[in-house]
Amino acid sequence: MSRKVLVRQAEATAHDLAAAMGSMLAPMAVMALTMGLWALLAQVAMAASFPIQQGALADWRVWMAIAGAVELIAWQVRSRM
């Protein structure tokens, strides 16, 4: 195979991988947002107790920051395709 064909195949594979990652990141952001809302509602006694009681992941703000960061990364991946 020529070098150009190999480069095109590598670019196509990278594009497919980026598309797959972008499509998986959005649900991950929704899951992190759900965890953040659960932690917040548990803190104000409007939901069942949050399963993570200690550590950084027990704080709802950490989950919201994770959700925002993951969605930002997903947006950047989708915009580059």
Buried (B, 14 or more C-beta within 10 A) or exposed (E): EEEEEEEEEEEEEEEEEBEEEBEEBBEBBEBBBEBBBBBBBBBEEEEEEBEBEEEEBBBBEBBBEBBBEBBEBBBEBBEEE
